């Protein structure tokens, strides 16, 4: 792979990789750092990568591995040094349709916020497949390749995540 192919890959898949990084970290600064680290690693691996297959899922798997490693390192440091965790509230709501009333816009945004919070509360083994499936529109087979899991395991985790979310959002969904 040459530099032009890498640049083309960044242009094609950069937004989806950044969106995934943002969902994983739930922090703009950490997402930008993870995004940069992902493409730095891609530059390192550009000779080894098969760009004819799905480079988007390969980049997402790089981002996921880097994030897991950083999370693991942070956990060890926290145990050893007792560092405090900094959490920034997830921001950035989608712009609502113009024809919707102010009240509809408010309720739509509130529902989106509650769903995002409920998904963020899920354990990583459920949250990551949910993000990959619904935000990145990857198939269960692609998710299995990224997470190095059998397709059946991915399907069962998505099913379990939906059940947990349904239970968490039961009150909100009953009002609709």
C-alpha positions as CSV (number, residue, x, y, z in Angstrom):
1,X,0.0,0.0,0.0
2,X,1.3,3.4,-0.9
3,X,0.6,6.8,0.7
4,X,-2.1,7.7,-1.8
5,X,-4.1,4.5,-1.0
6,X,-3.7,5.3,2.7
7,X,-5.0,8.9,2.1
8,X,-7.9,7.5,0.1
9,X,-8.7,5.1,3.0
10,X,-8.6,8.0,5.5
11,X,-11.0,10.0,3.3
12,X,-13.4,7.1,2.8
13,X,-13.4,5.7,6.4
14,X,-12.2,8.5,8.6
15,X,-15.6,9.7,9.6
16,X,-16.9,6.3,10.6
17,X,-13.7,5.5,12.5
18,X,-13.9,8.9,14.4
19,X,-17.6,8.3,15.2
20,X,-16.7,4.9,16.6
21,X,-13.8,6.3,18.6
22,X,-16.2,9.0,20.0
23,X,-18.7,6.4,21.0
24,X,-16.1,4.2,22.7
25,X,-14.4,6.9,24.7
26,X,-17.5,9.2,25.2
27,X,-15.0,12.1,25.3
28,X,-14.0,14.4,22.5
29,X,-10.3,14.7,23.4
30,X,-9.8,11.0,24.0
31,X,-11.7,10.2,20.8
32,X,-9.4,12.5,18.8
33,X,-6.3,10.9,20.4
34,X,-7.6,7.4,19.7
35,X,-8.4,8.4,16.1
36,X,-4.9,9.7,15.6
37,X,-3.4,6.6,17.2
38,X,-5.5,4.4,15.0
39,X,-4.2,5.9,11.8
40,X,-0.6,6.0,13.1
41,X,-0.9,2.3,13.6
42,X,-2.4,1.9,10.2
43,X,0.6,3.7,8.7
44,X,2.9,1.3,10.6
45,X,0.9,-1.7,9.3
46,X,0.3,-0.4,5.8
47,X,2.6,-3.0,4.3
48,X,0.9,-5.9,6.2
49,X,-2.7,-4.8,5.6
50,X,-4.9,-6.2,2.9
51,X,-6.6,-3.2,1.5
52,X,-8.7,-5.1,-1.0
53,X,-10.8,-6.5,1.8
54,X,-12.8,-4.3,4.1
55,X,-10.4,-1.7,5.4
56,X,-13.0,0.1,7.4
57,X,-13.6,-2.9,9.7
58,X,-9.8,-3.4,9.9
59,X,-9.4,0.2,11.1
60,X,-12.2,-0.2,13.6
61,X,-10.5,-3.3,15.0
62,X,-7.2,-1.4,15.3
63,X,-9.1,1.4,17.2
64,X,-10.7,-1.2,19.4
65,X,-7.4,-2.9,20.3
66,X,-5.7,0.4,21.1
67,X,-8.7,1.5,23.3
68,X,-8.7,-1.8,25.2
69,X,-4.9,-1.6,25.7
70,X,-5.2,2.0,27.0
71,X,-8.1,1.0,29.2
72,X,-6.1,-1.9,30.7
73,X,-3.1,0.3,31.3
74,X,-5.2,3.0,33.0
75,X,-6.8,0.3,35.2
76,X,-3.4,-0.9,36.3
77,X,-2.2,2.7,36.9
78,X,-5.3,3.4,38.9
79,X,-4.7,0.4,41.1
80,X,-1.1,1.3,41.6
81,X,-1.2,5.1,41.8
82,X,-4.8,5.7,42.8
83,X,-5.4,8.2,40.0
84,X,-8.8,9.8,39.7
85,X,-10.9,9.2,36.6
86,X,-12.0,12.1,34.5
87,X,-15.4,11.6,32.8
88,X,-16.8,14.2,30.4
89,X,-20.5,14.0,29.7
90,X,-21.3,12.9,26.1
91,X,-22.4,15.9,24.1
92,X,-23.5,16.6,20.6
93,X,-27.1,16.0,19.7
94,X,-28.3,15.7,16.1
95,X,-30.2,18.6,14.6
96,X,-33.9,17.9,14.6
97,X,-36.1,18.2,11.5
98,X,-37.3,21.7,10.8
99,X,-40.9,20.8,10.5
100,X,-41.0,19.3,14.0
101,X,-42.5,21.4,16.8
102,X,-40.4,22.6,19.7
103,X,-42.0,20.1,22.0
104,X,-41.4,17.2,19.6
105,X,-37.8,18.3,19.2
106,X,-37.4,18.3,23.0
107,X,-38.9,14.9,23.5
108,X,-36.9,13.4,20.6
109,X,-33.6,14.8,22.1
110,X,-34.5,13.6,25.5
111,X,-35.2,10.1,24.2
112,X,-31.9,10.1,22.3
113,X,-30.1,11.2,25.5
114,X,-31.7,8.5,27.6
115,X,-30.9,5.8,25.0
116,X,-27.3,7.0,24.7
117,X,-27.0,6.9,28.5
118,X,-28.5,3.4,28.7
119,X,-26.1,2.1,26.0
120,X,-23.2,3.7,27.8
121,X,-24.1,1.9,31.0
122,X,-23.8,-1.5,29.3
123,X,-20.8,-3.7,29.9
124,X,-18.2,-3.4,27.1
125,X,-19.0,-6.9,25.8
126,X,-22.5,-5.7,25.0
127,X,-21.9,-2.0,24.3
128,X,-19.2,-2.5,21.6
129,X,-21.3,-4.9,19.4
130,X,-24.3,-2.5,19.7
131,X,-22.2,0.4,18.5
132,X,-20.7,-1.6,15.7
133,X,-24.0,-2.9,14.6
134,X,-26.2,0.2,14.9
135,X,-23.8,3.0,14.4
136,X,-21.3,1.6,12.0
137,X,-23.9,-0.8,10.3
138,X,-21.5,-3.7,10.3
139,X,-22.9,-7.2,9.9
140,X,-22.7,-9.7,12.7
141,X,-20.1,-11.6,10.6
142,X,-17.9,-8.4,10.3
143,X,-18.3,-7.7,14.0
144,X,-17.2,-11.2,14.8
145,X,-14.1,-10.6,12.7
146,X,-13.3,-7.3,14.5
147,X,-13.9,-8.7,18.0
148,X,-12.5,-12.2,17.1
149,X,-15.7,-13.9,18.2
150,X,-18.0,-16.4,16.6
151,X,-20.9,-14.9,14.8
152,X,-23.3,-16.7,17.1
153,X,-21.7,-15.1,20.1
154,X,-22.1,-11.6,18.5
155,X,-25.8,-12.4,17.8
156,X,-26.4,-13.5,21.4
157,X,-24.6,-10.4,22.8
158,X,-26.8,-8.2,20.6
159,X,-29.9,-10.0,21.8
160,X,-28.8,-9.7,25.5
161,X,-28.0,-6.0,25.0
162,X,-31.4,-5.4,23.5
163,X,-33.1,-7.1,26.4
164,X,-31.0,-5.1,28.9
165,X,-31.8,-1.8,27.1
166,X,-35.5,-2.7,26.9
167,X,-35.6,-3.3,30.6
168,X,-33.6,-0.1,31.3
169,X,-35.8,2.0,29.0
170,X,-39.1,0.3,29.9
171,X,-40.6,3.4,31.5
172,X,-39.5,5.7,28.6
173,X,-40.8,3.3,25.9
174,X,-44.1,2.7,27.7
175,X,-44.8,6.5,27.6
176,X,-44.6,6.5,23.8
